[in-house]
Amino acid sequence: MNGRERVLSALRRIETSRVPLGEIGGGYTDTIIQAVLGDKYDLGSDGYFLNHQRIRELLGADIVGARVVGPAVEIVGTHEDWGTETYKDYWGATHTQPPDATVQLVDPIAHSPEELASWQPPNVSHFDSTQVARWKDSSAFFVLATMNAGFDLGYELLGFERFMMWTLQARETMKQYYEKLIETNLSMALMSAEAGADGILIADDLAFNTGTFVDPEYLRTDYFPILKNMISEIKKTGLPVFFHSDGDLRNIIPDLIDCGIDVLQSCDPNANMDIPTLKGEYGQDLAFMGNIDVDLLANGTVQQVENTTRTLIQDARSGGGFILGTSNVVASYCQPENLKAMYAMAHKELK
């Protein structure tokens, strides 16, 4: 059984000889890939593809993330405080990458609700889906095409504080904004399906570890109906829809089920998202992916990682509907030996 078949079996609630495992998106930062591959790390022009292929083969992963690719970012200057390059993406927002910090928004796509109302997203008709097609044609991995929707991307392009303030001050403008973002990402999802993707991942963080960013009732009235339409259109292609969000989603899991998602990914144990418990409550409607704490891979011992992974597999594998992975992606600060231990344990846990 190859990786594609193993993941599809899990989604059909068929228990396989070992649980499927893998990560969303890029899955593994370049720092981790170099550490794991060592002298097998490829520096050539095709290095990105080869290195992502090799780390998955070495670890025994079943999933590869891929994206429709838009135009390269435009370098527009240098940040006056950090001295780092500032760059504009195809959405129109300007960012920079400070030393030892996450990407920072420098200039949003709009400074007022009025500006946002007139903002237009990019035309994706000439975006490139060959990365998706290449993985499908040249590997047996389950090709999980990644895109966004309207909430997480919405605040990334505006800044979190501005975004939250306008949800109260300019609700109709924000709904129109969600619609524009979702329509654009839906186009990318359909392009990915046509290129051969096996599933679609919508990355759309909605919550802190203590609950949703906004009142669930706001999501139910102003956001979920738009998201539901997006998912409905994707599922007309016959592909399963994975949904990623960090945080405690327990108050809105029934809403996400109503939206039509098939798999919920992240399931961070630090946010009370325990997969065995969630399977007991929602396993007939949802499959689950993730649940290994990234901080455990960073700060735990190999034995702790092995014990946690073994227990999770034993408690969650029954009846399928479970894909093992981290609660996000494998970050640069994770310990390579812990990553290897996690994946090796999945391969040991055979019937």
C-alpha positions as CSV (number, residue, x, y, z in Angstrom):
1,M,0.0,0.0,0.0
2,N,1.4,3.4,-0.9
3,G,1.0,6.7,0.8
4,R,-1.9,7.8,-1.4
5,E,-3.8,4.6,-0.8
6,R,-3.1,4.7,3.0
7,V,-4.5,8.2,3.4
8,L,-7.6,7.5,1.3
9,S,-8.2,4.4,3.4
10,A,-8.1,6.5,6.6
11,L,-10.6,8.9,5.1
12,R,-12.9,5.9,4.3
13,R,-12.6,4.8,8.0
14,I,-10.5,1.7,7.0
15,E,-7.9,0.8,9.5
16,T,-4.6,0.0,7.8
17,S,-1.5,-1.9,8.9
18,R,0.0,1.3,10.2
19,V,-1.5,4.8,10.5
20,P,-0.9,7.2,7.7
21,L,1.4,10.1,8.7
22,G,2.7,13.3,7.3
23,E,2.5,17.1,7.5
24,I,0.6,19.9,5.8
25,G,2.0,22.6,3.5
26,G,5.8,22.5,3.2
27,G,5.8,20.3,6.2
28,Y,9.4,20.7,7.2
29,T,11.5,23.8,7.3
30,D,14.7,23.9,5.3
31,T,16.7,23.9,8.5
32,I,15.2,20.6,9.5
33,I,15.5,19.1,6.0
34,Q,19.2,19.9,5.9
35,A,19.7,18.4,9.4
36,V,17.9,15.2,8.5
37,L,19.4,14.7,5.0
38,G,22.9,15.7,5.8
39,D,25.2,15.2,2.8
40,K,22.1,14.0,0.8
41,Y,20.8,17.6,0.8
42,D,20.7,18.8,-2.8
43,L,22.0,22.2,-3.6
44,G,21.2,22.1,-7.3
45,S,18.5,24.0,-9.3
46,D,16.0,21.2,-8.6
47,G,16.9,21.0,-5.0
48,Y,13.6,22.0,-3.5
49,F,11.7,19.2,-5.1
50,L,14.4,16.6,-4.5
51,N,15.0,17.5,-0.9
52,H,11.3,17.4,-0.1
53,Q,11.0,14.1,-1.8
54,R,14.0,12.6,0.0
55,I,13.0,13.7,3.5
56,R,9.6,12.1,3.0
57,E,11.1,8.9,1.7
58,L,13.6,8.8,4.5
59,L,11.0,9.4,7.2
60,G,8.3,7.2,5.6
61,A,5.8,10.0,5.2
62,D,2.6,9.5,3.2
63,I,1.7,13.1,2.3
64,V,3.2,16.0,0.4
65,G,1.9,19.5,0.4
66,A,1.9,21.5,-2.9
67,R,0.6,24.9,-4.0
68,V,-0.5,26.8,-7.0
69,V,2.3,29.3,-7.5
70,G,1.7,33.0,-8.1
71,P,4.1,35.7,-9.2
72,A,7.3,36.1,-7.1
73,V,7.3,38.8,-4.4
74,E,8.5,42.3,-5.5
75,I,11.4,43.7,-3.4
76,V,10.4,47.3,-2.7
77,G,12.9,48.6,-0.2
78,T,14.7,48.1,3.1
79,H,13.2,48.2,6.5
80,E,14.5,51.3,8.4
81,D,14.8,49.5,11.8
82,W,15.9,46.0,10.9
83,G,17.8,46.6,7.6
84,T,15.9,43.7,6.1
85,E,14.3,43.7,2.6
86,T,10.7,44.7,2.4
87,Y,8.7,42.9,-0.3
88,K,5.2,43.2,-1.7
89,D,3.2,40.0,-2.4
90,Y,0.6,39.4,-5.2
91,W,-2.2,40.4,-2.8
92,G,-0.7,43.8,-2.4
93,A,0.6,43.7,1.2
94,T,4.2,44.6,2.1
95,H,6.1,42.4,4.6
96,T,9.6,41.9,5.9
97,Q,11.4,39.1,7.7
98,P,13.2,40.4,10.8
99,P,16.1,38.5,12.3
100,D,15.0,35.8,14.6
101,A,11.3,36.7,14.3
102,T,8.3,35.8,12.3
103,V,7.3,37.7,9.1
104,Q,6.1,41.2,9.9
105,L,3.5,43.2,8.1
106,V,4.9,46.6,7.0
107,D,2.1,48.0,4.9
108,P,-1.4,46.5,4.7
109,I,-3.6,46.3,1.6
110,A,-5.9,49.0,3.0
111,H,-5.8,51.7,5.7
112,S,-9.5,52.2,6.0
113,P,-12.7,50.3,5.3
114,E,-13.3,52.6,2.3
115,E,-9.9,51.6,0.8
116,L,-10.7,47.9,1.6
117,A,-14.1,48.2,-0.2
118,S,-12.3,49.1,-3.4
119,W,-9.4,46.7,-3.1
120,Q,-9.3,43.9,-5.7
121,P,-7.6,40.5,-5.4
122,P,-5.2,39.2,-8.0
123,N,-6.3,37.5,-11.2
124,V,-5.1,33.9,-10.7
125,S,-5.8,32.6,-14.2
126,H,-2.1,32.6,-15.1
127,F,-0.9,31.1,-11.8
128,D,1.2,28.0,-12.1
129,S,-0.2,24.6,-11.0
130,T,2.7,22.5,-12.3
131,Q,4.1,21.8,-8.8
132,V,0.9,20.0,-8.0
133,A,0.9,18.1,-11.2
134,R,4.6,17.1,-10.8
135,W,4.0,15.6,-7.4
136,K,1.0,13.6,-8.6
137,D,2.8,12.3,-11.7
138,S,6.1,11.4,-10.1
139,S,5.3,10.1,-6.7
140,A,2.9,7.9,-4.8
141,F,2.4,10.5,-2.0
142,F,-1.1,11.8,-1.2
143,V,-0.9,15.3,-2.8
144,L,-2.5,17.8,-0.5
145,A,-2.9,21.1,-2.3
146,T,-2.8,24.1,0.1
147,M,-4.6,27.4,0.0
148,N,-6.3,29.8,2.3
149,A,-9.8,31.1,2.7
150,G,-10.9,34.5,4.1
151,F,-10.2,34.7,7.8
152,D,-6.5,33.9,8.5
153,L,-5.4,35.5,5.2
154,G,-7.8,38.3,5.9
155,Y,-5.9,39.5,9.0
156,E,-2.5,38.7,7.6
157,L,-3.1,41.3,4.8
158,L,-4.6,43.9,7.1
159,G,-2.9,43.3,10.5
160,F,-4.7,41.6,13.3
161,E,-5.8,44.7,15.3
162,R,-7.1,46.5,12.2
163,F,-8.9,43.3,11.0
164,M,-10.6,42.7,14.4
165,M,-11.6,46.4,14.7
166,W,-13.3,46.4,11.3
167,T,-15.3,43.2,12.0
168,L,-17.2,45.5,14.4
169,Q,-17.0,48.8,12.6
170,A,-17.5,47.7,9.0
171,R,-19.3,44.3,8.9
172,E,-20.6,44.5,5.4
173,T,-17.3,45.6,4.0
174,M,-15.6,42.7,5.8
175,K,-18.1,40.2,4.4
176,Q,-17.3,41.5,0.9
177,Y,-13.6,41.1,1.7
178,Y,-14.1,37.5,2.8
179,E,-16.0,36.9,-0.4
180,K,-13.2,38.3,-2.6
181,L,-10.5,36.3,-0.8
182,I,-12.5,33.1,-0.9
183,E,-13.4,33.4,-4.5
184,T,-9.7,33.8,-5.4
185,N,-8.7,30.8,-3.2
186,L,-11.5,28.7,-4.7
187,S,-10.1,29.4,-8.1
188,M,-6.7,28.1,-6.9
189,A,-8.4,25.0,-5.4
190,L,-10.1,24.2,-8.6
191,M,-6.8,24.6,-10.5
192,S,-5.2,22.2,-8.0
193,A,-7.9,19.7,-8.6
194,E,-7.5,19.9,-12.3
195,A,-3.7,19.4,-11.9
196,G,-4.3,16.2,-10.0
197,A,-4.4,17.0,-6.3
198,D,-5.7,14.2,-4.1
199,G,-7.1,16.6,-1.5
200,I,-7.5,20.3,-0.8
201,L,-6.2,21.8,2.4
202,I,-7.8,25.1,3.6
203,A,-5.4,26.9,6.0
204,D,-7.5,29.3,8.0
205,D,-6.6,29.9,11.7
206,L,-9.7,30.9,13.7
207,A,-8.7,30.5,17.3
208,F,-6.4,31.0,20.3
209,N,-5.6,28.1,22.6
210,T,-8.5,29.3,24.8
211,G,-11.2,29.7,22.1
212,T,-12.0,31.5,18.8
213,F,-10.6,34.9,17.9
214,V,-14.2,36.3,17.6
215,D,-17.6,35.4,18.9
216,P,-18.7,32.1,17.3
217,E,-22.0,33.8,16.5
218,Y,-20.1,36.3,14.3
219,L,-18.5,33.4,12.4
220,R,-21.9,31.7,12.0
221,T,-23.6,34.8,10.6
222,D,-20.8,36.6,8.7
223,Y,-18.2,34.0,7.7
224,F,-19.2,30.4,7.8
225,P,-21.9,30.7,5.1
226,I,-19.3,32.1,2.7
227,L,-16.8,29.3,3.7
228,K,-19.5,26.7,3.2
229,N,-20.1,27.8,-0.4
230,M,-16.3,27.5,-1.0
231,I,-16.2,24.0,0.4
232,S,-19.3,22.9,-1.5
233,E,-17.7,24.0,-4.8
234,I,-14.5,22.2,-4.0
235,K,-16.3,19.0,-3.2
236,K,-18.0,18.9,-6.5
237,T,-14.6,17.8,-7.9
238,G,-14.8,14.7,-5.7
239,L,-11.8,15.7,-3.5
240,P,-11.8,15.6,0.3
241,V,-11.4,18.9,2.1
242,F,-8.9,19.2,4.9
243,F,-9.2,22.2,7.2
244,H,-6.3,23.6,9.3
245,S,-6.7,25.9,12.2
246,D,-4.7,26.2,15.4
247,G,-6.4,26.7,18.7
248,D,-9.4,25.4,20.6
249,L,-12.1,24.8,18.1
250,R,-14.5,22.7,20.2
251,N,-17.2,25.4,20.2
252,I,-17.3,25.5,16.4
253,I,-16.6,21.9,15.3
254,P,-20.3,21.3,14.6
255,D,-20.2,24.4,12.4
256,L,-17.1,23.2,10.5
257,I,-18.9,19.8,10.0
258,D,-21.9,21.7,8.6
259,C,-19.5,23.6,6.3
260,G,-18.6,20.2,4.8
261,I,-15.0,19.6,5.8
262,D,-13.8,16.0,5.9
263,V,-10.6,16.3,8.0
264,L,-9.6,18.6,10.8
265,Q,-5.9,19.2,11.1
266,S,-3.7,20.6,13.9
267,C,-5.6,19.3,16.9
268,D,-3.0,20.9,19.3
269,P,-3.0,19.1,22.7
270,N,-2.1,22.5,24.3
271,A,-5.5,23.8,23.1
272,N,-7.5,20.9,24.5
273,M,-7.9,19.3,21.1
274,D,-7.2,15.6,22.0
275,I,-7.8,13.4,18.9
276,P,-9.0,10.3,20.7
277,T,-11.6,12.4,22.6
278,L,-12.6,14.2,19.4
279,K,-13.0,11.0,17.5
280,G,-15.3,9.7,20.2
281,E,-17.6,12.8,19.8
282,Y,-17.3,13.5,16.0
283,G,-15.6,10.5,14.4
284,Q,-18.5,9.6,12.3
285,D,-18.5,13.0,10.6
286,L,-14.8,14.0,10.7
287,A,-11.4,12.4,10.3
288,F,-8.5,14.0,12.3
289,M,-4.9,14.8,11.6
290,G,-2.0,16.0,13.8
291,N,-1.9,16.0,17.6
292,I,1.8,15.7,18.2
293,D,3.0,18.9,20.1
294,V,5.6,20.8,18.2
295,D,7.1,21.9,21.5
296,L,7.5,18.3,22.5
297,L,9.6,17.8,19.3
298,A,11.6,20.8,20.3
299,N,12.2,20.2,24.0
300,G,11.3,16.6,24.8
301,T,13.5,13.6,24.9
302,V,13.4,10.8,22.3
303,Q,11.8,8.5,24.9
304,Q,9.1,11.1,25.6
305,V,8.4,11.5,21.9
306,E,8.2,7.7,21.4
307,N,5.9,7.3,24.4
308,T,3.6,10.1,23.4
309,T,3.4,8.9,19.8
310,R,2.8,5.3,20.8
311,T,0.0,6.2,23.1
312,L,-1.7,8.5,20.6
313,I,-1.6,5.8,17.9
314,Q,-3.0,3.2,20.2
315,D,-5.8,5.5,21.4
316,A,-6.7,7.0,18.0
317,R,-6.1,4.4,15.3
318,S,-9.2,2.2,15.8
319,G,-11.6,2.3,12.9
320,G,-9.4,4.6,10.7
321,G,-10.2,8.3,10.5
322,F,-6.8,9.3,11.9
323,I,-3.6,10.7,10.3
324,L,-0.6,11.1,12.5
325,G,1.4,14.4,12.3
326,T,2.5,17.4,14.2
327,S,0.0,20.0,15.5
328,N,1.3,22.4,12.9
329,V,4.4,21.8,10.8
330,V,7.9,20.7,11.8
331,A,9.5,24.0,12.8
332,S,13.2,24.9,12.6
333,Y,13.6,24.7,16.4
334,C,12.5,21.0,16.5
335,Q,15.1,18.4,17.2
336,P,15.8,16.2,14.2
337,E,16.2,13.1,16.4
338,N,12.8,13.7,17.9
339,L,11.2,14.0,14.5
340,K,12.9,10.7,13.4
341,A,11.7,9.0,16.6
342,M,8.1,10.1,16.0
343,Y,8.0,8.8,12.5
344,A,9.8,5.6,13.3
345,M,7.3,4.8,16.1
346,A,4.5,5.0,13.5
347,H,6.3,2.4,11.4
348,K,6.8,0.2,14.4
349,E,3.2,0.2,15.4
350,L,2.1,-2.5,13.0
351,K,-0.7,-5.0,13.7
